[in-house]
Amino acid sequence: MEFDMKSVLPKLKIPRYEQVRLNIQDMLTSRRWDENKALPSEQELADSYQVSVGTVRKAVERLVDDGILIKHQGKGTFLKPPNFDQSLLRFFKFRPKGADNAAPIGVVKTIKTVSAIEAINQQLNLLADEELIYLERVRLMEDKVVVSEKIWLPKRLFQPFTQLTPADFDNLLYPFYYQTCGHFVASALEKLSVIKDYIDDHLDNNKEDSLVKICRIAKNLNNEPIEYRESLGMAAHFNYEITIN
């Protein structure tokens, strides 16, 4: 998968480096760029866009500042996948025997197409009748379910998923979304609450147990919602932690 080295910039009334930035961003998402592969050099990109190296450098720096690219000295510039597992560890602490805190392993248990759900479609900014893809996923620590997740995706954006089984999914979903469907998760909004009187199909909980519920709306590079997720975990594992500098 290569950049088109005959790229033509759109005729927009914005600075040249912004045009380059937008074009690179679009190419990264539309072509499912391999995050393990370095981008072309600044000189190659400059030749492609017929602009100066300084213009390309400014565009790339903007993408680095936006958290889309990351520079590795001596290796090049790469697509930077966000690490949302750190979000889970911010709310829950899972400590295997004889080890530090660790991220649980993700396993998809169910995948199916479902009819529109008014509340979910509103969260995803979808038409009222748009179908959804529904996933049930658990997070395991030492073979025990510690987090139970319900996930809804727009079917029209994740059509390839209709041909998959739970066993086809990787441990990490967001890289899998990008590799399989070309949708890059760039940011997310999370809301936390505590619920009771609820029995989860995957958590070994009693009705009187308190559960922490994290609702997440994940968005792409254009700030459009592409996933709605509800994660449930035992309140006994809850431990909010943040460092303020």
Secondary structure, 3 states (H helix, E strand, C coil): CCCCCCCCCCCCCCCHHHHHHHHHHHHHHHCCCCCCCCCCCHHHHHHHHCCCHHHHHHHHHHHHHCCCEEEECCCEEEECCCCCHHHHHHHECCCCCCCCCCCCEEEEEEEEEECCCHHHHHHCCCCCCCCEEEEEEEEEECCEEEEEEEEEEECCCCHHHHHCCHHHCCCCHHHHHHHHHCCCCCEEEEEEEEECCCCCCCCCCCCCCCEEEEEEEEECCCCCEEEEEEEEEEHHHECCCCCCC
